[in-house]
């Protein structure tokens, strides 16, 4: 008898990796896995939740309630919920939504696997479920949890202390992914630059990059979610010298004002941050920097916000995203600071900052017209090839759109590298033509 299961994954790419690890524990000859948008009957429906900020929590609750309705209609045999929301509100949720058959946390997958009647297999701990999407990129979660204590962040008490995945396990996982045709690894964690401190008593990210670069078939490695304090210099050296490391870095800075950084418990100053950005651009010519910031944080008055806007103009981040401050219960900020910026003012600041960034990003896109770039072709939509260079990360950045050359088929390109010439720039995407190289 085959069992059927559907998993709906909410939140960040780290949750996506958790879901793929979980599904990899299920014997393929005994389980049928249905896609997230499947609306038919299933024996098990699992929801991997996010509980980071209000909007994410609301989305998780809404998804659970919709699933509970399916359970009432007997379209679902058992409804199980896990992940960050479930971990954070484990004491409250069972009484609020009794239709759920089981609530599980975010720190361990084994209890969920056992709830499905399967004994977790140690030899499959590095395995990843293959969803047959044919994607040429994959996320690689190099650690779990966080030892930082940013005043606004709930992650440490949801996910627990920082725990690095051993290098050999990550190499084994990368080798498996490469064997399936994955060519780009996107390294993720709560803080990738903290990697190794618990296992090896030193920051070992640069060593990990070298080991992963040696995996046959892996041609690009991209870094996300690095932390500015204590940024390891050898990582910059590795990025500058290793052709497999994308000249792209995601480094959430959150703010530039000393007052706000102090309230955030970020452990750095504005001047220190400016010096770090200068050093990155000097050591890695042409590097593309992505950052995120928070507007409306306690302590951000008009002067502090203007300093943030000036910093965006000065640093000219090729990619910048912003969040409006969301006070989260249980955090140091919620208990010790006053969320005194009105929501409409947070929105005004957000709109103004993103308007400034829109011009900076447009200038960056325009500067690439006429250049030849190596791209990875992710997909074909509406008869056009959807590509990315080393300067675009999937799901968060723009794309490079190219026509299929006459006499060729999309299958000649999707999942492979190609060369393009940029011919035009739109607000977010670039238009290109395929060239022979």
JOZI-V93434 format. One line per field, one symbol per residue. phi: phi as a letter, one per 40 degrees, with the letter a starting at -180 (. if undefined). psi: psi as a letter, one per 40 degrees, with the letter a starting at -180 (. if undefined). A space follows every 10 residues. Layout:
BEGIN
phi: ???
psi: ???
END
This chain:
BEGIN
phi: .ccbabbbbb gccccdcdcc ccccccdccb bbbcccccbc cbcbbbbccb bcbddccccc cdcccccccc cccgcbcbbb bahcccccbc cbcdccbccc cabbcbcbcd ccccccgbcd bccbcccbcc cgcgccbacb ccabgaccbc ccbcddcccg ccbccddccc cccccccccc hcbbbbcbac acccdgcccb gacbccccdc cccccdgcbb bbbbfcbccg dccccccccc bccccdcaac bccgabcdcc dcccgcgbbc cccccccccc cccbdgcbbb bbbbbgcdgc cdcccccccc cccccfccba bbbcdbcbdg cccccbbbcb cdcccdcccd cccccccdcc cccccccccg ccbcbbccab bfgbcbbacc cbccgbbcbb bbccddgbbd ccbcgbcabb bcbabbdbbb babcbcb
psi: hiiiihhhhi aidddddddd dddeehhdee hhhiidehea iidhhihhii fdiddddddd dddddddddd ddefehchhh haadddddfd ddddddgeeh dhhiaedhdd ddddeeehhi hdeedeihhh efdeieiiih heiiaheifh deheddedea ihhihidddd ddddddddde ehehhhhiid hdeeheddde fihfdddddd dddehhdhdi hhhifihdhf hhdddddddd dheehighhh ghddiehddd dddefeeiid dddddddddd dddgheihhh iiihieiheg addddddddd dddddfhdhh iiihhhhhie idddeeihge hidddddddd dddddddddd ddddddeehe ihihihhdih hfeihhiiae ehiiediaih hiihiheiid eedheiiihi hheihaddii iiihih.
END
